[in-house]
Amino acid sequence: MHVQVPTNVVRNDEIYIDNGSFLLYTRLCLLHFRNYNGDEIKVDHKKLMNNLNISDTRTFKKRLNVLYKEGLILNNPSTMPRKGEMIILFNSKIIKESPHFTKMDISIFEYIDKINEHSFRLVFYYKSHINKDSNKHLNYCYVGFETLKVKLKMGGATINEANKSLVKNKLIKITKHKLEETGTYDKNDELIFDRYNNHYTVNDDLF
């Protein structure tokens, strides 16, 4: 089974959400699918928080508010029920109108206790740039480090730590590329170098 997330949401194109809110939205996408695409999703918020490693109700409410402001959900529960279920209205219009999706095996949720929300977002971002339909052997991409910092509004140290966690858990492999000479010179008679971005290989089990 897979979870499908609109690629523009994965990449923060037009819609911007932080990594913690993205983790919550991804889980809601899965629940929406399991709900036979019904927009009214009933959840036990305490179980949902536990599944996403959210310990503070204020954090949970803050992430719901982010999704509401960006139109990804259609209600903003102001209070959490002490017992029983709460209803989240999923905006299926975003799904229906999205031309592209990033599909991920649901086994990714088994790693929530091992990776944080930054690592979770990064592996989706890498996978969003891999098209195995055109080349079944292609399971890597080469996203620029600066692009990640701008698109996901993450600092370099945060990205490095998130990548280390993904590598440790064998969810990705990173092949590093250094600057190489092109053998040509610029107008100042200085050597021109080609910069090669790292190759990020995503584990085949996630396809």
N, C-alpha and C positions, 0 to 999 in steps of 0.2 A: 504494500500500500504506500501511496505517496501523498505528500502535501504539496499543493500548488499555490504559489504566491505571485501576484502580478509583478512582473519584472521591474516596472517603474517604481513600485514600492520598495523592492529589494535595493534598487540603486539610488533611491532618493531623487528620482526625476519627477519634478512637479509637486510631488508629495514628500514632505520631509518628516521623518519620525526618528527618534533616537533609538539606540540598539535595544534597550530594555523594552520599549514599546513595540519594537519590531518582533521581539520574541513572543510577546503576548498576542500580537496580531497573527503571527504564524500559527499559534495554537488555535486561535479563533477560526482561522481558515480551515484547519483540520476538523474542528467541531462543526463548522458549517457544512462541510462535506458529509460528515457522519450523520448530520441532521437532515439528510436527503435534500440539501440545499435550501432548507428552511431558514428564513432570516431571524426568526425568534429563537435564540439559543438559551436554553435553561442550564445554568451551571451552579454547582456548589462552589461559591467563591473561595472558600477555605481550601478545598481540594485543588482548585485551579491554581491558587497561589502556591500550594505545596508542590504541584507538578512543575512549576516554573521557578522554584527556589526563591519565592518572594516571601519574606518573613514579616514585612511591615504593611499593614493595611493602607497606610498613607501612600506608600510607593505604588501599590496596586491601583488605588484611586487616581493617582497622578498619571499613570500610564493609560488608564481608561480615558482620562481627560484629553490626553494627547491624540488618541485615536478618534475621539469625538470631534475635536477641533479640526482634524484633517479630513473629516467626513468618512472615515473608515467604519465607524459604527454610528448608529443614528440616535442613541440615547446615552445619557451620562449619569449613571446611578450615583446619587449624592450620598446615599447611606447604604451601608452593607447590612444585610439581614443577619440577625444573631443565629438563626436556624433556618434550614431549608434552602430553597433555590432562589437565585436571582436571575433576571432576564436581561440579556444583552441583545440589542437589535443590530444584527450584522448588515452592512450595506452591500448587498449582492450586486448592485449596479456597477460597482468598481470591478467586480469579477467579470460580469457579463460584457463590459465594454473594453476590457483589457485585451489588446492584440497579442501580447506575449506573456508567458508564464515561466517561472523558474520552478522546476519540479524536483523535490527532494524526498528520498526514502524516509519514512517516518521513524526509522531507527535513530535518526539524528536526535530525537527527543530522549533517547536513552542516555545521552551524554550530558544532560543538563546538570547533573551533579559533578561532572568532571571539567566542563568548560563554562566560561561565563558568557554573558550576552554579547560581548564584543567578538569573541571567537565564533559564536553562533551566527552573527550577522556576516562575518567575513566569509565563512564557508558558503553561505548563500550567494554572496556577491561574486565569489570566484566561479561558482557553478553557473551563475547567470550569464557568464561570458563564454561558456562552453557549449558548442552545438554538436552533439554526437549524431544528429540526424544527417548532417552533411559528411561526417567522417566518424564512423563507429569506433575508431581507434583513438580518437582525440579525447583526452580526459584532462587536459590542462589549459590554462589561459596565461596571459602575461600582462597583468594589470600593473600600471605604474604606481609606485609608492605614493607619489604626490597626489595622484588621482584618488587613492583611497582616503588620504587625509582630507581632501576637499569634499568629496562626495559624502563621506560618512562622518565628517567633522570629528575625526579622531586624531589624537596626537601620535607622533612617531613611536614613542615608548609604549603606548597602549596597543598599537598595531603589532609591534614586535612581540610583546608578551602574549597577545592573542594568537599570533602565528605559532609561537613556541608551544602553546597549549594544544593547538590543532595537530601539530607535528607529533607531539608526545602521545596523543591519542590516536595517531595513525589515520586521521581524517584527511590530511593533505600531506603532500611532499613538496618541498621547495628546492628548486634547482637554481642556484645563484649564477648570475652572469655579470662579469666585470666589464669595465670600459675597454674597448679594443680599438687599435689603430685602423683607419681606413686606407692608409697609404697615400692619402691626398693631403693637400695643404690649402689653408684659407688665404685671403688676400694679405694677411700679415705674415705669411710664410710660416705659419704654425701648423703642426699636425692636427688633422681633424679626427676626432674620436666618435665612434658609434656607441651609444648607450643601450645596452640590452636589459630589458626589464626581467625580473625573476620569473621563472615558470612555476606556476602553482598547479600541482597535480592533485585532483580530488579523488578520493578513494572510490573505486568502482562500485562498492557496495551501496553508495549513496545515489546511484543512477537508477 
